[in-house]
Amino acid sequence: MSKNKTDDKDLENKKVNNAEDTSKENTEAKDPIAELEEQVKQEKEKFLRLFAEFENYKKRTAKERLDLFKTANQELMTVLLPILDDFDRGLAEIKKAEDDSLFQGMKLISDKLHNTLTQKGLLAIEVKVGDTFDAEEHEAITQIPAPSEDLKGKIIDVVEQGYKLGDKTIRFPKVVIGH
């Protein structure tokens, strides 16, 4: 009987040990799976962050490229502005000389140049005598006494036309204001 008890105890110990071994194996089996699942989760998060960064990069470069196309002609337009001013002054002088055929010929050339530049995005800023002076939109080159009370703080003369390229002002109109 004592041998049976010992055998029974040994058998029970073996069962307990086997159960522990099985649970250890299950725990060990779960650990690699859990680790792999955690690694997959981390890799997915890295992928999503990288994808989001790439999408932001694409949007930013597309916006920069669009802005570059809009203002690519800015340097050329800025160089041509004094030529436009000279054309306008020349036309004014030819008009004073009352040579209609010369005036018409120069007017055609001037209009063609203005239309071509307008097609490329150059727009004249409309400023008239009597408009209210706005420091955000105009460049005051001097102040003179206003010829009448209603012209105080208003534009008396436009010395140089202002221009925009798209939405960007590339030259502010130069004006004389009354005080």
C-alpha positions as a Markdown table, in Angstrom:
| # | Residue | x | y | z |
|---|---|---|---|---|
| 1 | Met | 0.0 | 0.0 | 0.0 |
| 2 | Ser | 2.7 | 2.4 | 0.7 |
| 3 | Lys | 4.1 | 1.6 | -2.7 |
| 4 | Asn | 0.7 | 2.3 | -4.2 |
| 5 | Lys | 0.5 | 5.6 | -2.4 |
| 6 | Thr | 3.9 | 6.5 | -3.5 |
| 7 | Asp | 3.0 | 5.6 | -7.1 |
| 8 | Asp | -0.2 | 7.5 | -6.8 |
| 9 | Lys | 1.7 | 10.5 | -5.5 |
| 10 | Asp | 4.3 | 10.2 | -8.3 |
| 11 | Leu | 1.5 | 9.9 | -10.8 |
| 12 | Glu | -0.2 | 13.0 | -9.4 |
| 13 | Asn | 3.1 | 14.9 | -9.4 |
| 14 | Lys | 3.7 | 13.9 | -13.0 |
| 15 | Lys | 0.2 | 15.1 | -13.9 |
| 16 | Val | 0.7 | 18.4 | -12.1 |
| 17 | Asn | 4.1 | 18.8 | -13.7 |
| 18 | Asn | 2.6 | 17.9 | -17.1 |
| 19 | Ala | -0.2 | 20.4 | -16.5 |
| 20 | Glu | 2.4 | 23.1 | -15.5 |
| 21 | Asp | 4.5 | 22.2 | -18.6 |
| 22 | Thr | 1.5 | 22.4 | -20.8 |
| 23 | Ser | 0.5 | 25.8 | -19.3 |
| 24 | Lys | 4.1 | 27.0 | -19.7 |
| 25 | Glu | 4.0 | 25.8 | -23.3 |
| 26 | Asn | 0.7 | 27.6 | -23.8 |
| 27 | Thr | 2.1 | 30.7 | -22.2 |
| 28 | Glu | 5.3 | 30.5 | -24.3 |
| 29 | Ala | 3.1 | 29.9 | -27.3 |
| 30 | Lys | 1.0 | 32.9 | -26.6 |
| 31 | Asp | 3.9 | 35.1 | -25.9 |
| 32 | Pro | 5.4 | 34.9 | -29.5 |
| 33 | Ile | 2.0 | 35.4 | -31.0 |
| 34 | Ala | 1.3 | 38.4 | -28.8 |
| 35 | Glu | 4.7 | 39.7 | -29.6 |
| 36 | Leu | 4.1 | 39.3 | -33.3 |
| 37 | Glu | 0.7 | 40.9 | -33.0 |
| 38 | Glu | 2.3 | 43.9 | -31.2 |
| 39 | Gln | 5.0 | 44.2 | -33.9 |
| 40 | Val | 2.3 | 44.1 | -36.6 |
| 41 | Lys | 0.4 | 46.9 | -34.7 |
| 42 | Gln | 3.6 | 49.0 | -34.5 |
| 43 | Glu | 4.4 | 48.5 | -38.2 |
| 44 | Lys | 0.8 | 49.5 | -39.1 |
| 45 | Glu | 1.1 | 52.7 | -37.1 |
| 46 | Lys | 4.5 | 53.4 | -38.7 |
| 47 | Phe | 3.0 | 52.8 | -42.1 |
| 48 | Leu | 0.0 | 55.1 | -41.4 |
| 49 | Arg | 2.3 | 57.9 | -40.1 |
| 50 | Leu | 4.6 | 57.5 | -43.2 |
| 51 | Phe | 1.6 | 57.5 | -45.5 |
| 52 | Ala | 0.1 | 60.6 | -43.8 |
| 53 | Glu | 3.5 | 62.4 | -44.1 |
| 54 | Phe | 3.7 | 61.5 | -47.8 |
| 55 | Glu | 0.2 | 62.8 | -48.4 |
| 56 | Asn | 1.1 | 66.1 | -46.7 |
| 57 | Tyr | 4.3 | 66.3 | -48.7 |
| 58 | Lys | 2.3 | 65.8 | -52.0 |
| 59 | Lys | -0.2 | 68.5 | -51.0 |
| 60 | Arg | 2.5 | 70.9 | -50.0 |
| 61 | Thr | 4.6 | 70.4 | -53.2 |
| 62 | Ala | 1.5 | 70.7 | -55.4 |
| 63 | Lys | 0.6 | 74.0 | -53.7 |
| 64 | Glu | 4.1 | 75.3 | -54.1 |
| 65 | Arg | 4.2 | 74.3 | -57.7 |
| 66 | Leu | 0.9 | 76.0 | -58.3 |
| 67 | Asp | 2.2 | 79.2 | -56.6 |
| 68 | Leu | 5.4 | 79.0 | -58.6 |
| 69 | Phe | 3.4 | 78.8 | -61.9 |
| 70 | Lys | 1.2 | 81.8 | -60.8 |
| 71 | Thr | 4.2 | 84.0 | -60.1 |
| 72 | Ala | 6.8 | 82.5 | -62.5 |
| 73 | Asn | 6.6 | 85.6 | -64.7 |
| 74 | Gln | 6.9 | 88.0 | -61.8 |
| 75 | Glu | 10.6 | 88.9 | -62.5 |
| 76 | Leu | 9.9 | 89.4 | -66.2 |
| 77 | Met | 6.7 | 91.4 | -65.5 |
| 78 | Thr | 8.6 | 93.6 | -63.1 |
| 79 | Val | 11.2 | 94.4 | -65.7 |
| 80 | Leu | 8.5 | 95.2 | -68.3 |
| 81 | Leu | 6.6 | 97.7 | -66.1 |
| 82 | Pro | 8.9 | 100.7 | -66.8 |
| 83 | Ile | 8.4 | 99.9 | -70.5 |
| 84 | Leu | 4.6 | 100.1 | -70.1 |
| 85 | Asp | 5.1 | 103.4 | -68.3 |
| 86 | Asp | 7.2 | 104.7 | -71.2 |
| 87 | Phe | 4.6 | 103.6 | -73.7 |
| 88 | Asp | 1.9 | 105.5 | -71.7 |
| 89 | Arg | 4.0 | 108.6 | -71.5 |
| 90 | Gly | 4.9 | 108.4 | -75.2 |
| 91 | Leu | 1.2 | 108.0 | -76.2 |
| 92 | Ala | 0.3 | 111.0 | -74.1 |
| 93 | Glu | 3.0 | 113.1 | -75.9 |
| 94 | Ile | 2.0 | 111.9 | -79.4 |
| 95 | Lys | -1.6 | 112.7 | -78.6 |
| 96 | Lys | -0.6 | 116.3 | -77.7 |
| 97 | Ala | 1.2 | 116.5 | -81.1 |
| 98 | Glu | -2.1 | 115.8 | -82.8 |
| 99 | Asp | -0.6 | 113.3 | -85.3 |
| 100 | Asp | -3.6 | 110.9 | -85.5 |
| 101 | Ser | -2.0 | 108.3 | -87.7 |
| 102 | Leu | 1.2 | 108.1 | -85.5 |
| 103 | Phe | -1.0 | 108.0 | -82.4 |
| 104 | Gln | -3.2 | 105.2 | -83.8 |
| 105 | Gly | -0.1 | 103.1 | -84.8 |
| 106 | Met | 1.5 | 103.5 | -81.3 |
| 107 | Lys | -1.9 | 102.9 | -79.7 |
| 108 | Leu | -2.2 | 99.5 | -81.5 |
| 109 | Ile | 1.3 | 98.5 | -80.4 |
| 110 | Ser | 0.6 | 99.6 | -76.8 |
| 111 | Asp | -2.8 | 97.8 | -76.7 |
| 112 | Lys | -1.2 | 94.6 | -78.1 |
| 113 | Leu | 1.5 | 94.7 | -75.4 |
| 114 | His | -1.1 | 95.4 | -72.6 |
| 115 | Asn | -3.4 | 92.6 | -73.9 |
| 116 | Thr | -0.5 | 90.1 | -74.0 |
| 117 | Leu | 0.6 | 90.9 | -70.5 |
| 118 | Thr | -3.0 | 90.7 | -69.3 |
| 119 | Gln | -3.3 | 87.2 | -70.8 |
| 120 | Lys | -0.3 | 86.3 | -68.7 |
| 121 | Gly | -1.9 | 87.5 | -65.5 |
| 122 | Leu | -0.8 | 91.1 | -65.2 |
| 123 | Leu | -3.6 | 93.4 | -64.1 |
| 124 | Ala | -3.5 | 97.2 | -63.6 |
| 125 | Ile | -4.7 | 98.4 | -60.2 |
| 126 | Glu | -7.6 | 100.9 | -60.8 |
| 127 | Val | -6.8 | 104.2 | -59.1 |
| 128 | Lys | -8.6 | 107.5 | -59.8 |
| 129 | Val | -8.2 | 111.0 | -58.7 |
| 130 | Gly | -10.5 | 111.5 | -55.8 |
| 131 | Asp | -10.3 | 108.0 | -54.4 |
| 132 | Thr | -9.6 | 107.7 | -50.7 |
| 133 | Phe | -5.9 | 107.0 | -49.9 |
| 134 | Asp | -5.3 | 103.6 | -48.4 |
| 135 | Ala | -1.7 | 102.9 | -47.1 |
| 136 | Glu | -2.3 | 99.2 | -47.7 |
| 137 | Glu | -3.1 | 99.6 | -51.4 |
| 138 | His | -1.2 | 102.8 | -52.4 |
| 139 | Glu | 2.2 | 104.3 | -52.1 |
| 140 | Ala | 2.2 | 108.0 | -51.3 |
| 141 | Ile | 5.2 | 109.8 | -52.7 |
| 142 | Thr | 4.2 | 113.3 | -51.6 |
| 143 | Gln | 1.5 | 115.4 | -50.0 |
| 144 | Ile | 0.4 | 118.7 | -51.3 |
| 145 | Pro | -2.2 | 121.1 | -50.1 |
| 146 | Ala | -5.6 | 119.9 | -51.3 |
| 147 | Pro | -7.2 | 122.2 | -54.0 |
| 148 | Ser | -10.5 | 121.8 | -52.2 |
| 149 | Glu | -11.8 | 120.6 | -48.8 |
| 150 | Asp | -13.3 | 117.4 | -50.3 |
| 151 | Leu | -9.9 | 116.2 | -51.6 |
| 152 | Lys | -8.2 | 116.2 | -48.2 |
| 153 | Gly | -6.8 | 112.7 | -47.5 |
| 154 | Lys | -7.7 | 111.7 | -51.0 |
| 155 | Ile | -5.7 | 111.0 | -54.1 |
| 156 | Ile | -4.9 | 114.1 | -56.2 |
| 157 | Asp | -2.7 | 112.6 | -58.8 |
| 158 | Val | -1.5 | 109.1 | -59.9 |
| 159 | Val | 2.2 | 109.3 | -60.8 |
| 160 | Glu | 2.8 | 105.7 | -61.5 |
| 161 | Gln | 0.3 | 102.9 | -62.2 |
| 162 | Gly | 0.2 | 99.9 | -59.9 |
| 163 | Tyr | 0.0 | 96.3 | -61.1 |
| 164 | Lys | -1.0 | 92.9 | -59.8 |
| 165 | Leu | 0.2 | 89.5 | -61.0 |
| 166 | Gly | -2.7 | 87.2 | -60.1 |
| 167 | Asp | -3.6 | 88.1 | -56.6 |
| 168 | Lys | -0.1 | 89.4 | -55.6 |
| 169 | Thr | 0.7 | 93.1 | -56.0 |
| 170 | Ile | 4.0 | 93.5 | -57.7 |
| 171 | Arg | 4.0 | 97.3 | -57.8 |
| 172 | Phe | 1.8 | 99.6 | -55.7 |
| 173 | Pro | 0.4 | 102.7 | -57.4 |
| 174 | Lys | 2.4 | 105.8 | -56.6 |
| 175 | Val | 0.1 | 108.7 | -55.8 |
| 176 | Val | 0.1 | 112.3 | -54.6 |
| 177 | Ile | -2.4 | 112.9 | -51.7 |
| 178 | Gly | -3.9 | 116.1 | -50.4 |
| 179 | His | -3.7 | 117.4 | -46.9 |
